[in-house]
């Protein structure tokens, strides 16, 4: 019975040290995990901004092209109307 009491005392004596070491290890691992997530988020944000910039450039080009086509069509329509009016 005395051996059991001695073992129990040793466990109570050294258990807080083991818990502390385990807690520090878990904190370190969580910190690494959070840092990896933060780096991934920053990379994703950069990629999103790059894609947004590219898409906005494409949309601006399409807008310009549509305005140019509309102007050309308006000129063509005016030319057709002019030839109908004066050639008759």
C-alpha positions as CSV (number, residue, x, y, z in Angstrom):
1,X,0.0,0.0,0.0
2,X,2.9,2.3,0.7
3,X,4.3,1.8,-2.8
4,X,1.0,2.8,-4.2
5,X,0.9,5.9,-2.1
6,X,4.5,6.7,-3.3
7,X,3.5,6.3,-6.9
8,X,0.5,8.5,-6.4
9,X,2.6,11.2,-4.8
10,X,5.1,11.1,-7.7
11,X,2.2,11.4,-10.2
12,X,0.8,14.4,-8.3
13,X,4.2,16.0,-8.0
14,X,5.2,15.7,-11.7
15,X,1.8,15.9,-13.4
16,X,1.7,19.7,-13.5
17,X,5.1,19.7,-15.3
18,X,3.8,17.3,-17.9
19,X,0.6,19.3,-18.3
20,X,2.6,22.5,-18.7
21,X,4.8,20.9,-21.4
22,X,1.8,19.5,-23.2
23,X,0.1,22.9,-23.0
24,X,3.1,24.8,-24.4
25,X,3.4,22.2,-27.2
26,X,-0.3,22.6,-28.1
27,X,0.0,26.4,-28.0
28,X,3.0,26.3,-30.3
29,X,1.2,24.0,-32.7
30,X,-1.9,26.2,-32.7
31,X,0.3,29.3,-33.3
32,X,2.0,27.6,-36.3
33,X,-1.4,26.6,-37.6
34,X,-2.8,30.1,-37.3
35,X,0.3,31.5,-39.0
36,X,-0.1,29.1,-41.9
37,X,-3.8,30.1,-42.2
38,X,-2.9,33.8,-42.1
39,X,-0.2,33.3,-44.8
40,X,-2.7,31.4,-47.0
41,X,-5.3,34.2,-46.5
42,X,-2.8,36.8,-47.5
43,X,-1.9,34.8,-50.6
44,X,-5.5,34.3,-51.5
45,X,-6.2,38.1,-51.1
46,X,-3.3,38.9,-53.4
47,X,-4.6,36.5,-56.0
48,X,-8.1,37.8,-55.7
49,X,-6.9,41.4,-56.2
50,X,-4.9,40.3,-59.2
51,X,-7.9,38.5,-60.7
52,X,-10.1,41.5,-60.0
53,X,-7.6,43.8,-61.7
54,X,-7.5,41.5,-64.8
55,X,-11.3,41.2,-64.9
56,X,-11.8,44.9,-64.6
57,X,-9.3,45.5,-67.5
58,X,-11.2,43.0,-69.7
59,X,-14.5,44.7,-68.8
60,X,-13.1,48.1,-69.6
61,X,-11.8,46.9,-72.9
62,X,-15.2,45.3,-73.7
63,X,-17.0,48.6,-72.8
64,X,-14.7,50.5,-75.1
65,X,-15.2,48.0,-77.9
66,X,-19.0,48.2,-77.5
67,X,-18.9,52.0,-77.5
68,X,-16.8,51.9,-80.7
69,X,-19.1,49.4,-82.4
70,X,-22.1,51.5,-81.4
71,X,-20.5,54.6,-82.9
72,X,-19.7,52.7,-86.1
73,X,-23.2,51.4,-86.3
74,X,-24.7,54.8,-85.7
75,X,-22.5,56.2,-88.5
76,X,-23.5,53.4,-90.8
77,X,-27.2,53.9,-90.0
78,X,-26.9,57.6,-90.6
79,X,-25.2,56.9,-93.9
80,X,-27.9,54.5,-95.0
81,X,-30.6,56.9,-94.0
82,X,-28.8,59.7,-95.9
83,X,-28.6,57.6,-99.1
84,X,-32.3,56.6,-98.8
85,X,-33.3,60.2,-98.3
86,X,-31.3,61.6,-101.2
87,X,-31.4,58.8,-103.7
88,X,-34.8,57.8,-103.2
